[in-house]
Amino acid sequence: MRDQIQTQGYTWVGLDPVTPFTTLRTKFVCGDGDALPFGGCTFKAVFCQQVLEHVRAPQSLLAEVRRILQPGGVLVGSSSYLEPGHDVCFFHASADGMNHLLRESGFVDVQIVAGIHGPVLVAYHFVGRVGARLLVPAIRLVFELRCLVWKIRQTLRRASSEESYRDYRERKCLEMAGHLIWRARKED
């Protein structure tokens, strides 16, 4: 991600709660998410990967991110939802919870997509990386079969559901996601 950002002509600035450091490719600033050490309207974009679940008050962090974003600036990130304990976690939000949190924090144009399936993350913690990779095809097959059964039932009932197959599948993907990827924008 860092390389992609830099090839577009942007500068990557990292934040570390303990140690500031600079490499040839990246500058890391020492700071805390509750009081980001940047002026208001500084950045066009903020990337927040796997951070929110480790923050005691995600609303406070999001308020700070909103403060440092320029009008129309974009927040892109990801967070775990169904992943069993990893490090210290204080916050886990479903897609609906994440949508609510971002909107309540003043962001608009919120988009959330499913990342890794929850059962895959759970399997990873019980049977390790190799075991989880072996289970992925079975987990995907069960998921796709569940969606297909829904479609067949709708057809047999001749039900005119307001929900399309694509919408149903997307909703189920979000419900089963163990990892969410999201994007939101600060209003102009």
N, C-alpha and C positions, 0 to 999 in steps of 0.2 A: 504494500500500500504506500509506504513511504516513497519508494522509487517512482511509482506512478504519479504521485503528487508532485514530486520534484521535476519530473520530465515535462510536466505541464507548466513549469515556470514558477511554481509556488514554493514557499519555504515551509518546511516541517519544523514545528517547535513542539517538543515533548514536555510533559510535566511529570516530575517525580516528587513524591512527598518527602523524600529523605535527602537525596544527593543530587545537586545540579552538576551537569557535566556536558562537555561538548566533544563531538567526534568530528571527523572530516565531513560527514554527511548530515549530522543532526545536532541540534542544540536542545539540551534538556534544562528546564528551569525548575528550581525547587519551589514547591508550593502545595497548597491544600485546596481541594475542590470546593470547600465552603467559602474561600476567599481567594479566588484566582488572581495571581500577580500580574494581571494585564489590565490596561485601560479599557474603558467602554468602547464598543464598536470597533475593536481592533482586527477581528478575523472575518474572512469571508466564509470559512467553514471550520467546523470542529468535528473531530473524529473521536468517538468515545467507545472503544472496543472492550467489552467484558469488564466494565467498571461499575455500573450502577448497582449491581447486586452486592458489591463490596462496600457500599457507602451507607452510613447510618441514616442519612437524610437525603435521599435522591432529589427531593424537591429543591433543597438548598443548592445542590450542585447544578441542577437544571436552570435555576434562577441566575446563577453565576455565568453559565454558558450563554444564556440569553443576553445577559449584560455585555459580554465581550464580543458577541456576534454583531456584525454590521447589519443594518436593515436589509432584509431579503437573504441574509446569510443562512447557511444550511448546517444542521446538526445531523450527522450520520453515525450510527452506532449499532451495537449488538449487545445482547444480554442473555444470560442463561435463565431458564424458567423452570424446567423439570429436572435439571441436572442435580444429582445428589451432591451433598456437601463437598465443596472444593474450597480450600482456604477458609477464610471467615466470610460468611455471607449473611447479610442482614435483610435483603430485599429480593423477592422473586415476584415478577408480575407476568400474568397471562397477557395475551395480545390485547384483550379488552382493557386490562389494568394499565398496560404500557400506553395505549392510546389515550386513556383518561389522564394519566400522569403528564404526558407531553402536552396535551391540550390545556390542562389546568395550569401548566407552567408557562402558558402563553404562546405555544408554538402552533402553527397552522400547516395545512397540507401534509398531515401525518400519513405516512405509508408504512405498513408493517408486513413483513413476509416471514414465512417459516424458515428457519435454518435447519439444524439437525433435529431429526425425530427424537422425542423424549425417550422412547424405548431403546434407541441406540445409545444414548447417553447413560441410561441406567445400566444397560448391558456392559458398557465400557467399564463401569465401576465394579461390576461383579466378575466379569470374565476377561478383562483387560482389552487392550487395543486389538489384538489379533482375533480374539473371540468375538468382539463386537463387529469387526469387519466381516467375519463369517456369518453373523446373524443378520446383517443388513439386508441381503436379498430376501430373506424370509420375512423380515419386518415390512419391507416395501410391498411384498406380495400380499401379505395379510391386509395392509392398508388399501391397496388397489382393489382387492377382492371386496372389501367392505364398501367401497365406493360403487363398484359394479353392482353389488346386491341392491344398494339404494336405487340405482338407475333401473334395474329390472323390476323392483317393486313399484316404482313410479309408473313404469310402462304397463305392468299388469293391472294396476289399479286404474289406469287411464286417468291418473290424477293430473290436473293442470296445476302443478306446483309453481309458485312464484319464484322458487329457487331453481336455477339451472344446474345441470350436472357440474359445470365448471365452478359455479359459486359454492355448491355443496362440497366439492373436493377441496377448494381453497379454504373454506371454513374448517373442515376436518383437519387439513394440514396445520392450520393455526392452533387448533385444539390439541393436536398431538405434538406440537413443536416443543422441543426441549431447549431450544435456542431461537431467539427472535432477532431479526435484522430490521432496523428501522431508520426512517429518514423523516425529518421535520424541518420546517422553515420558520425563521423569525419574520414576522410581518414587515412589510416595507414601511 
